[in-house]
Amino acid sequence: MSYEFASCGRSCSSTSLNAFDASASSSGLKLRGFLAITAKKTKQKKQNKTLLNIPRGRSDGILLGINLEVMEVASIDEGEFYVKFHVRNKEDGFQWILVAVYGAAQEEFKEDFLVELVNACNKEPCPLLVGGDFNIIRNPSEKNNDRYNDKWPFLFNVVIDSVNLRELELSGRKFTWASSMQNPTFEKLDRVLTSTEWELRFPLATVRALNREFSDHTPLLLDTGSGTQGNKQPLFKFELGWLLREGFLELVTEVWRKESRGSTKLEKWQNKIRRLRQFLRGWAKNINGAYKKEKAILIAKVEELDKKAESQLLSRQELDLKNYVKQRLSFLLREEEIKWLQRAKTKRILEGDRNTKYYHLIANGKHRKTRIFQLEQEEGVIRGDVQIKKYITKFYKDLFGAPVGNNFSLMESQREDIPQVSEEENEVLTKSFSDDEYADDTILFMEHDLEEARNLKLVLSTFEKLSGLKINFHKSELFCFGKANEVMMDYVKNFGCDMGKYPFKYLGIPMHHKRISNKDWQAIEDRFQKKLSSWKGKHLSVGGRLVLINSVLSSLAMFMLSFFEIPKGILKKLDYYRSRFFWQCDENKKKYRLAKWSVLCSPKECGGLGIQNLETQNRCLLSKWLFQLINEEGVWQTLLRRKYLSNKTITQVERSPGDSHFWGGLMEVKRDFLSFRSWVVHDGTQVRFWEDCWCGDTSFDKVFPTLYSLVRRRNEGIDRG
């Protein structure tokens, strides 16, 4: 069984409405978010059930169609932004719900769309499949530029999790929509969402992108598994599209006028029909071969230009070529559009095994990511599971097959004749790499001087010759500051590396000369959201949820928390994901939160569950830098002392607007850090008289608050107190 989601963005035609009646496709309505469900069952004419959601205002309509030979429709529901069918598969009796959506493109209607989506999917007892054009992206990676507003993506993700849906990963394309500008915007607006029950019923389901040809949207094809299709020769059909071909009528007239055998006029007429049918069958096969070849070339060229436009601007020649190819493709597709007015396009019936375990769902997701839909080779493209399997088997047999003349024997009696590794040689093999043999990433700093840069390149080249190590300049990046930016290209030509752009990532951390914004925390937020999806919580026990909540704090998240003060808004979102996941239960039950999140984050001996408190952990990790700054010596300590401390102590400096994000975070946790520190007074220059606990367990500012309020120089040391 196959399902096709698409947003045609043009007058309906049979190329897009491939399972519907001819009358539906000739209505001339502009439709988006339609869904076709087809399956090849019998030779008889198909009975289709269609529902049209009439366009409202600037929004387009929705057309949903089902082949009644494959499914029964129990009930139909329709909303402002969706069409919903309750269906039952005739073959196995499986009941489920199909929802085709077209989300609001206007900002003022997006909230109404999300509310309606929740109402359409919430508390449904049957497995759920939702697909179409949602007109909302889920994260910044689903857009090709930096113009990103987190409001609607955040709410959209909340809606998806609240109704326990899971997105089936798309293969074939990164984006599903493109604008028509010279510098186009690409976004992923179309997607397929399922409940875990539906996915368990079809564990081999995959979603792949088809060729979008004219539309600004890419149609999506959802297959539920693998199947077979008969090899019977189809019945002859006279295609109305043939009438568009130049010289077709003259060709038919020539064949029809030939003499035919037969004793009666009826017999002669039947022989003429039979001869014309045989001629047209062969003629159509020949022209269809050339038609398909030209169409494939044109579609491949459009796809090539589309993918290129996702990463760089197209030249004027490429834009003109793209327009010409689309015009030629439009001409070729006229015949195909008429063809699909005469029949419904058939799809294969695909099924898979049913499982009920959480780990099976994870395995299914990984299987979808590794599935191969086609292979490219010099002779052409290989498609189909059978052909791909044959090609891969032959390839690896040729690659790993035994070489001719290999008579090597592994018999026990002949083992003594085989040379073995000595004990001395074995010790050499087990030795670890030395520090000299390990090549680490290196950062080089230099002043703005082109002559010095040439000398540095000479030193690096000499190092390569003497050490035998190779410096990969193609993977290196060069950053210039101040006046050096004016001659950046000279530096690039000298070193042969690329120009670096801010922000860049080093060990997963965004590096920038400006303050790190909330957008730079998006990778951490996306990780929490992905790992703590509601559908996972539904299949895990309370203990399993606790383990997953704490394990999501991976090295990347901990690395970010140890370098930067986490913004309050990001902290609130991360705690929201964790809290929602922990209190997750079966979707048919109401989810009550029986305790505050702060209580759950308390230690177990204090009545909590020991869940890590992100804010406390963030402040502790930043405090480690203060401890090393005060008690240790190193390059970074010297740099920070010269830049921020000068002749002052850590207790005497305060946060200022010009501080870096890293130093600002240290100043934010300084007071908490100093409150847990024990002091050795010495000469009193390193200890504050009023705010440090140098005499007793409490600082003087808390013991004498009234007197402290009158003090002007509060950061003075004991030597001046």
N, C-alpha and C positions, 0 to 999 in steps of 0.2 A: 504494500500500500504506500502511496506517495501523496504528499501534500505540498502544494506550491503556493507560497505567499508572495505577493508582488504589489508594487505601487506603480501602476502603469503611467499615470500622469498625462494621459492623452485619451482620445476617443476610444471606446472599447472595441477590440477587434478579436478575431479568433485566435491570434497568436498568444494573447494573454488569457482569454476566457476559454481555456481549452477543454472544459468539461461541461459547458453550458449549452443551452439551446441556441440556435441561430438567431432567434428573435431577440434574445437578450443582448447579443453582441452587436446587433445592428441598431440599438437604441440611441447610440451617439452620446450617451452620458459620459461624463468624466468621472472615473472611479479610481479609488486607491484602496489598498489594504484588502484586496479580494483574495479568496482562498478557493482552490479547486481540489476536489478529491476524486480520483479516478482509479479504476482497476479493470483489467481485462478479464471478463468472466465468461461471456457467451458471444455468439455471433449475432444475436438479436440486437435491435436498436435499443440504446440505453435510455433509461428513464432517469431524469435528473431533477433534483429539488434545488431551487434557487431562491434566494431572498435578497432583495435590493434595498439597501439603506439609502434613502434619497439624500442628495447633497443639501447642506444647510449653509447659506451665506457663501463665504469664501472657502469653506471646507468642502472636500470632495466626499463622494458617497462610498459605500461598502457593498460589495456583491459577494455572497457566499453561496457556493454550489456543492451538491453532494450527489454522487451516483447512487440511486436507490436500489440498484442491483447488488450493491455491496453493503449498504447500511440502511437501517431504518431510522427515521426521525421521530422521536417521541414527543418533543416539544420544541418550540422556538421562542426565544426572547430577544428583544431588540431595544437598544438604548441610543443615546445621543451619539456615542462614539464606538459602539460595538454591535455585533450580531452574534447570537449564541444559539447553538444547536445542541440538544440532548440526543445523542445517537447511540445505536447498538449495531455492532458488527454482525452480519448475518452468518458468517462462517463459524464463529466461535461464541457468539452471544455476549461479547465483551461490551460493557456499557461505559461511556465516557462523555465528556463535555468538550465541545469545540467552540472556541471564541475567536472571531476575527475582529481586530481593532484598527481604528485609524485615529491616532491621537491628535489633539488640537495643536495646530501650528502657531496660533496666536497666544501670546503670554496670558491674556486675560481669561482664557478658557482652559489652561493647563490644569489648574486646581480642580475644576469641574471634571475633567477627564480622569484624573487620578482617583477622585472620590468615586466616580462611576465604575472605574476598574476594580476598586476594592469591593464594591457592592456586587459586581458581577461574578467575582471569583471567591468571595468569602463564604465559608461554611457550606461549600458544595460537597455532597457526599461521594460523588463519582470522580474518577481521575480526570484531570484537567489539561487541556492543550490550548495555549494562547499564542497567537502570532499576528504579525502585521506591522504597520508603520506606527511606532509609538511617538515619533517626533520629539524624543528626549534621549540624550546620551546618558551613560551611566558613570563615566569617569573621563578624565582629560585625554587618555590614550585613544578614545573613540572620536577624536577630532584632530585635524592636521595642523591647527594653529593654536596660539595661546589665548585666544578669546574664549575664556571658559568661566561660566558662572555656576557655582556649586549648589545653588538653591534647588533647582529642579532635579538635577541628578541625585542629590541626597534624598529628596522626597520620593523619587521614583524607586530608588533602592530600598527605602523603608517600606514602600507598598509591596514590592516583590517579596521581601522577607515576611511581611505581615500575613500574606496569603500562602506562604510556604511554597513558592515557585522557584524553579531552577532554570537557568538559561542553558540551552544546548549550544555549545561552541560552534561558531561559524567557520567553515573552511573555504578557501578559494579567494576570499577578499577580506581586506581589513576594514573597509568602509562600504556602506550600502547606499549612500546618497552623495551627489555631487552637484554643486551649483554650476551655472553656465557662464561664470565670469572668466576673464582671461587668467586671473590668479584664483582658481576655484577653491572653495571650501569643501572638504570631504568630512562626512560624519557617518557614524553607524547608528541609524535611526530605526532600521528594521531588524527584528529578532524573533526568536521562538522561545517561549517559556513553557515549562511543563511542571506538573506536580510529580512527586517522587513515585506515586502509585502508577502514573502513566509511564514513567521511565522504566519502572520495574517490569511492566508488561512488555515494553519494547526496548530491551537493553542495548540493542545494536543500532538504535536510531541515530542518524547523523543529519546535519544541516550543511548544505553547501550552496554557494552563490552561483547563479546562472548568468549568462550574458545579458546585459541590460539594454543593448541595442540603442533605442531612442530615448527611453525614459530616464529621468534623473535619479530614479531608484533602481536598485539591483534586486531582481526577484530571487527568492530563497526557495530551495527544494529540500523538503524533509523526507527522508527515506527511513522506514522503520526496520530495515534489515536487508536481506538478500533474497532473491527469488528467481524463478525461471519463467521463460516465455516461450510459447510454442513456436515451431518453425514452419507452420502451415502457410501456404501461399495465400495472401489476402485476395478477396474477391475484387474483380475489376470494377472500378468506379470512374465515371467520367467526371473529370475535374473542371469546374467552371472557370478556374483560373487559366486553363489552356486557351480560352477564348481571348485572353489578353496578349497572347504571343503573336508576333508579326508573322504572317504567312500561314497560320494554322488552318484557317478556313479553306484556303487554296489547296493545302495538303490533304485535308479530308475529302474535298471534292474530287481530287485526282484518284484517290483510293476507291472512292464510292463508285466512280464511273467505269471501273474495270468490269469486264464480263464475269458473271457468276454462273455456276452450274445450278441446275434445278429444273424439274419438270413443270413446276407451277410457280406463279408469281410469289406466293408466300414462302416457298422453299428457297427461291432466289434471294428474296429479301433477308431471310434468316442467314443465308450464307454470306451476304454482304455485311450484315451486322457482325457475324463471327470473324470475318476477315478484317474488318475495321477495328474490332476489339483487339485482335492479335497484333495488328500493326501499331495501334496506339499504346499497347502495353510495352512493346519493345521500344517504340519511339520515346515514351515517357521515361523509361529506364535510362536511356542514353542521355537525354537532356537533363534529367535529375542529377546524374553524376556530375555534369559540368556545373549545374546550378549549386549543388551542395559544396563543390570545391570552391567556387567563387565566393559563396556565402561564408564559408569557414575562413577563407583568407581575409575577407572584409571584417568579420567579427573579431578575428585575432588581432588585426591591426587596430581596431577601436579599443580593445582591451589593453593592448600594448601602450597606446597613447594615454589611456585613462590611468594606468598604473604609473606611468612616467610622470603624469601631471600631479600625482599624489606627493611626489618628492621634490619636484622642480617645475619651474615655469616652462610652458611650451613656447617654441619659437613661432613666428608668424607663418613660416612654411608648414610647420607641424599642425597649426590650427587650421590652415587652409586644407591640408590633407585630411584632417579629421572631418571637416564639413563635407568634403567631396565623398569620402567613404560612407558617411551616414546617408547622403543623398542617393548614392548607388545602392546601398543596402535597403533603403526605403523602396526603391523601385523593384528590387528582387523580392521583397516580402509581400508585395501586393498579391501575388499569386498564392502565397502561403496563407495569407489572411482569408482569402475566399475559400481555400481548401478547408480551413477549420470551421467555416460556417456550415459545412456539410456533415461534419462528423465531430465526435468528441475525441480528444486525445487520450490514449490509454496509458496507464502506468502499471508497474508490476506490483503484485501483492507481496509484501515483505513482513516477516514475523520473526520473533525471537523468544527465548525462554524467559520465564518469570522467576524472579528471586525477590527476597524480602530483607536482605541484610544491608547494613550501612556500608560495609566494605565493598559489597557488590556494586553499589552506586558509584563509589570512588573508582573502582576498576572500570566500570562502563565509561566514565568520563575520560579516563586515560586511554581507553581503547579508541574512542572517537578521535582523540587527538593524533593517534598514530595510524589511522586508517588511510590507505592509499586509494585515491579515486582514479588516478591516471599516471602514466609514466611517459616521459618524452625521450625519444631516441632519434638517431639520424634518419631512420626510415619513416618516422612519423610518431603519432601519439598512440599509446596503447591504452585502451579502456575496457572495462568489464572485469569482474572478479576472476573469471576463468582464464582470460587472456593474460591478465597481470600475473596470476599464479604460475602459468606456464613459462612466462618470460623470466620471472624471478628464479624459478627452479632451474631453468636451463643456464641462467647467468652464473649462479653459484656452483652448479655442477662443473661448468667450464673453469671457474675460478679456483675451486678447491679440489678438483678431481685429481686422482693420483697421476703423477707424471709417468710417461712411458719409460719402462725399464727399471722401475722402482721395485726391487726384490728384497727390501729390508724386512727382516723377520723379527718378531718379538717373542719367539719361543724361549722358554726358560733355559733350555739346554745350550742356547747360543748367546746368553747374556754375558758370559765371561769374555767373549770376543769383542764386545763393544767397549771402546775407551770410556773411562769414567773420570769424573772430576776428583782431584786429590783434595785432602783436607786443607792444605795451604791455599789452593785455589778457591775452595769453598769459603774460607775466611775473607778473602778479598771480595767475593761476590756479595757477602752479607754486610759489608761496611757501608755506613750511611754517607751521604754527601757531606763534604766539608764546607765551611763557610766560603772558601775561595771558589768552590764549584757552583755555588748558588747565586744566580743573578736576580736581584730584586729590582723593583721599580725605583727610579732615581729622579729626584727633582734638583735641577741646577738653577742657581740664581746668578745674575750678573747685572752690572750697570749698563746704562744706555751708551753703547760704544760699538759701532760696526766693526772696527778693527779688532777689538777684543773678541767679538763674536767669531770672526774668521779664525783667530788664533785658537779659540775654544773648539771649533769644528776640526782644526788640524790636530789638536790634542786627542779628541775623540776618535778620529781616524787612526792615529798612531796607536791608541789603546786597542782598537780592533785588531790591528796587525800583530801586536805583541802578545795579546791575551788569547786570541783565537775566538773571542766572543763577538757576536754581531749585534750592533745597535739597530733596532727597528725604528728608523725615522718615520716610516709611513704610519706607524701607530702612535707616534709622539705628537704632542701639541705644543704650540708656542703662544705665550701670553705676553702682551706688551702693556706698559702703564705709562701715563703721562706723555711726554714728548716722543717716546719711542713708538707710539701709535702712528705717528706721521710717516715713519719709514718701516712699517711692519712688513710690507712685501719684500723689502731687502733682507730682513731677517729670515723670512720664510724661504726665499731662494737660497740663502746661505746654508740653512740647516736641512732643507728638503722635507719639511714637515708641514702639517696643516695648521691653520690659525685656530686657536681655541676661542670658544664663545662661553660667556657666562649666562646662566650658571652651568658648571660642569660638575660631574660626580667623581669623587675620589673615595674608593672603598665603600660606595653606596651613599656617601654623604654629599649633599649639594653644597658646592663651594661658590661663594659669591662675595664681591667686595661690598655689596649692600647687605642690608638686614634680610635674613631668611624669612620669607612670607609663609602664610598658611598653605599656599599652593605647593610649596616645597615639601610639606608634610603629607601630600596626597598619596605617595607611595606607601607610607605606613598605614594611612587610613584605608586604602584599598586592600592592603593585606589583611587587616583586621576584619573588614567587611567580607572578604572572600573566604577566609578561614572559619569565620564564625557565622556562616549562613544559617538561617532558621531551619532549612530542610535537614541539615546535619544534626541539629539539636533534637529534632523530632525522633531520630533513630538512635540516640545515645542516652545512657542512664545519667543520673546526676553526677556520679563519680567520673564518668567519661567526659562530661561537659567541663568539669573542674580541671581535668588534665589538659583538655584542649585550650581552655581559656588561658592557662598559664604558659602553655607551650607556644602560643602564638607570639609571645615576646621573644622573637628570634634574634639572631645576631644583628640584623639590620635595624630593628626597632630599638634594641638596647644601645646600639652605636649612636643613633640619633639622640636618644634620651641622655646619653652621657656627654654630649657636646653642647646641646642647646636647651634653653628653657622652653618647655612645651607650652604653646599658647592655650589659653583657657578654653577657647572654642574647640580646638582639636582634642583636648583632654575630655571635654564633655561628650564629643562624638565617640571617642574610643570607649569610654565607660558605657555609653548607650549601647554600642554593639555587644559589649561583654555582658551587660545586664540582660539585654533582650535574649541573648543566646542561652544564658544560664536558666532563665525562667521559661524557656521554650518547652512546650508539651504538645500532645496530640492536637491537631488543628480543630477537632470537634469539641475541645474543652476550652473554657475561658482561662486566660493566663493571668493568675494573680501573683503579685509581687509581695511576698510575705514579710520582707525585711528590707531596710534601706541598704543601698549598695555600700555605704561606708561601714555598715555592720558586717557585711560579708567579707570586706577587705581587712577586717581585724584579725589578729592572730587567733589560732584555735584555742589557746589557753585563755583568751579574753572573750570567748563566745562566738568568734567569727569562723570563717572557713579557710582562712589563710590565703585568700586571693590577693595577688600582688596589687598594692596601691600605686598607680602610675605616678601620681604627683609626688608622693614620698620617695619613690624610687628615683625619680628624676632629680630631686633635690639632693639625695644622697650621692648619686653619681657625679653631679657637678661639684659637690663638696670634696670629692677625692682630688680634683684639680687644685683646690685651695690648699689642701694638706700637702700635696707635692710641691706647690709653689713656695710654701713657707719652709719646708723641711728638706728639700732636695735641690740639687744643682743640675742644670742642663741647658741646652740651647734655647728651648722654648721658655724656660723659666727666666733666663737672662733677657730674652726679647720682651716678655711681658713686664718685667721689673723696670726696664729702661723706658718703656712706652707709657706705663700707667702709674708706676710707683714713684719714680725719681728718688727723692730723698725721704719719701714718706713710707710708713708701714702699711700693711694690709688693713689694719684697723682704722687708719686715718683717711683712706680714700673712699669716695662715694661714687655712685653711678651718675654718669653725665650723658647728655644727648648724643655726643659724638662717639661714644664707645661702640666697639664691635658687638655683634650679637653674642658671641661667645663670652666676652668679658662682662657684658651686661647680665648674662645669666649667673656668672660667678658672684657679681655684686648683689644679685637678688637673693642668693642663698647664704651670703656672708654672715648675716646676723644669726641665723640658725646654727651655722657651723661654729661660730665663735662661742655660742652659748654652751656648747658641749666640750669646749677646750679647757684644759688645765694650763695655768700660766706660771712661768718662772720669771720673776720680776727683773732680776739683774739690775741694770741702771735705770729701768723704768721707761725707756724710750719706745719699747715695743708693746707696751700695755696701756690701754686707755684708762684714765682715772675713773670716769663715770660709768662707762658702758661695758667694761670687762669684769668678770668675776675673779678678781685678784685678791679679794679679802672676804672670805666666807663663801657661802653657796649662792649668793645673790648679788647682782651688780648694784652700785650705789644709785643709779637712776631709778631703780625700782624700790629701793629702801627709802630714799628721800625724793619722792616725785615732785613735791612742791619746790624744793630747793633746786632740783634739776631743771625745772621749767624756767628758772631765772638765769641759768648759765648760757652764755653766748658761745663760747668755744668748747663744744662738747666732745670733740675728738682729741683733745690734748692728752698727752701721755702723763704718766705718774710723775716724771721728772719735772713737769710744768704744772701739775695739778695743785 
